[in-house]
Amino acid sequence: MRSRLAKLAARLVPAYEYDAETFFAADGAPDEVAARRRLGFDALARVYRERFAASAAFTDAAAQGISDLQFTARYRVPFPFSRHVREHLRSGSFVRASDGAALVDLDGNRLYDLTGSYGVNLFGYAFYRECIAWGAAEVAALGPVLGQLHPVVADNVQRLRAISGLDEVSFHMSGTEAVMQAVRLARYHTRRRYLARFDGAYHGWWEDVQPGVGNPLPPRETCTLKDMDAASLRVLEKRDDIACVLVNPAQSLHPNAAAFVDSSLVDSARHAHCDRAAYAAWLGRLRDVCTRRGIVLIFDEVFVGFRLARGGAQEYFGVRADMVTYGKSLGGGLPVGVVCGRRDLMKRFRDMAPADICFARGTFNSHPYVMGAMNAFLRRIEAPGIGALYASLDETWDSRARALNARLEAEGLPMRVANLSTIWTLCYTRPSRYNWMLQFYLRAEGLALPWIGTGRLIFTLNFPEDDYRAVAERIVAAARAMERDGWWWPAPGLTNGKIRRAILREMLVHRLAAFSPY
Ligand SMILES: Cc1ncc(COP(=O)(O)O)c(C=O)c1O
């Protein structure tokens, strides 16, 4: 129901853009503050023109033929602000090299990489270069032969069985495909139609797991439940048509909210906090219901597997799933999706009904080069140094986050970080319509963010201390510049609720104007 309403609401949002005046005073800021913002914006635009000229020009030309770049360029900030930003703060989406913790753009700028390559990068790019080279050498004699397996596959399977604690493994080309396969198998074995997922959780981009905005089709056999809510357990107790429950443990940082995207950062209501014990207890209760009701519990660890612990979310939260999907880093730098599952659930045929099969093939599944790089990855994470890294992860990253927050607080800056280990999000403590501007100050400070902006910063597990200190300095410097340039001007009496109501009124006016014949 909520998915349908969200889609309807999305269709009704009218297109409009702020003119050069409103851009700087959308919150009703007085002239003095608007002038300060304008000066700050112009200075930043000069920095961008000088520093990112080649990268921006190359991106502009290439974007004509790359629809993805057109999309990401448009959705970096709330849409009424978007055009002005696109015109003046262009920095580009192409990079030439990776070097330690940094990326090098087409202008030769070194930017600390906080994109994490969508979460793939756990141990630094040099690690993955080595995995790819080692893996390629390992399978070179076979080359890109498909349909028959290189022996390295068997070793990968043994290692994955040990890590996941599950019996069997299947290989796919992406995380999305791995989730598709796990859900299909759950439906096949339970003979039930519905998959249950939790509000806000991402599981790839295929139809059934994306029932809301972004998917032109209405939801079908998908049931979206409230995360960490007893009512959801009652639904699972009662219904007889639910085949599986999909859990993305990254949601423990922001239950019931999608990953934060700066294009929807219209106020300061973004809230994130991981309560590890509470989430573990919740997963335990979910586990019990699923066991009792014969529902397949699937942990989608495409993002957090190998990131939270070597044994992933199962180890981190101390709860075992019936099936686990992995992807991203497990390919050793190459594309991959993996399903690990209980033997009875992984089986694709029925002994007593030979024509009733569960089909799952794929041309490039178990590609020798991917399997080689994966083998390097799985061997290397057994090294004692990596074990020590995993053992101290939370201590390292929680204390880094705490220290940075103490500093931001001491300086009176209205911004904080919230983290689930190495996965960070920036939150804002003072109601404001301009928090999204921070991403541009961060880039000017030499920090590369994902296209969604300040909603998700992803560090490597072994991000060096010196580099981390430099990143923290730059985050503080960017926040100071935001404050100095007036974007966080404390409008008297402003609340997040008032901001939202003002935006709603604005939309209504534009919606009605669109219907007017004059
Ligand atoms: C939890 C989760 N599941 C599935 C996917 C989809 O993986 P892929 O992009 O490899 O298809 C992602 C990607 O970010 C993810 O985070």
The ligand as an ORCA input file, in Angstrom:
! r2SCAN-3c Opt
* xyz 0 1
  C      22.254     -5.563      0.066
  C      22.407     -5.549     -1.427
  N      21.820     -6.503     -2.156
  C      21.937     -6.548     -3.483
  C      22.657     -5.594     -4.167
  C      22.767     -5.646     -5.653
  O      24.051     -6.034     -6.030
  P      24.571     -5.701     -7.499
  O      24.657     -4.221     -7.602
  O      25.888     -6.405     -7.592
  O      23.555     -6.268     -8.444
  C      23.279     -4.577     -3.452
  C      24.029     -3.528     -4.139
  O      24.375     -2.499     -3.622
  C      23.157     -4.544     -2.040
  O      23.721     -3.583     -1.303
*
